[in-house]
Amino acid sequence: MNVILPQPLDSADAMEARLREIGATRYHSLHPFHHLLHSGQLTKGQVQAWALNRYYYQSSIPLKDAAVISRFRDKAVRLEWRHRLDDHDGGEGAEGGIDRWLKLTDGLGLDRDYVESTEGILPATRFAVDAYVTFVREKTPLEAVASSLTELFAPQIHEERISGMLANYDFIDDGIMAYFKRRLTQAPRDADFALHYVRENARTPEQRQAVCDALIFKTNVLWVQLDALHHAYVNGFIPPGAFRP
């Protein structure tokens, strides 16, 4: 049997092609749980469980971004990355991504104090998200930036989510989908900077491989969260202490 070996990472173009291949084969848009979510095959309680667990990821993104900023003495990089904190945390009189996510959980009928407490999330959600923040704090700055490159593939899943959920659930309306609509413009901007950064700064095959491995790690972080949701709320194995619809 002939084995097709991956192309050597001898250039920025080769690395980018590998990154896009990783997204095409590993991004969590391919997970069965997302198919169920977007095609209207989940109950309201299962959608609540998804939104509740995803809140822990959303509310941890500013921790991740602050950790990235702390890795750089280059002022230009810090300034460029800083807007991500504003995107998610908001500011004086400005709504952020976390506020928009809470509009979603409010609209789904979840108690806001309960959501913000994160008491009801799945253990795998907490472990995966905490591992992501730790990765960004402990790996090289290049790998920290590279782990955000899932944003290259985010707009498509947001478009599918907006159209699919609005079409298939009578408890979803346009107002509570604001988070995803805003990310349609934010994610491409963020991805463009991160991709340019890794293309410019991953100068050896070893560094380019580290960039690809960082993206694989991040796709695993996203995938395992859906594995846990599917196991708990589709297969019915809800762990002690977790949210029960």
Protein Blocks (a to p, Z undefined) as FASTA:
>chain_A
ZZddddddfbfklmmmmmmmmmmmmpcklpmklmmmmnopacfklmmmmmmmmmmmmmmm
mmmmmmmmmmpmblklmmmmmmmmmmmnopehiacfklmmmmmmmmnopafklmmnommp
cfklmmmmmmmmmmmmmmcfklmmmmmmmmmmmmmmmmmmmmmmmmmpckbcfklmmmmm
mmmmmmmmmmmmmmmmmmmmmmbfklmmmmmmmmmmmmmmmmmmmmmmmmmmmnopaceh
iacZZ
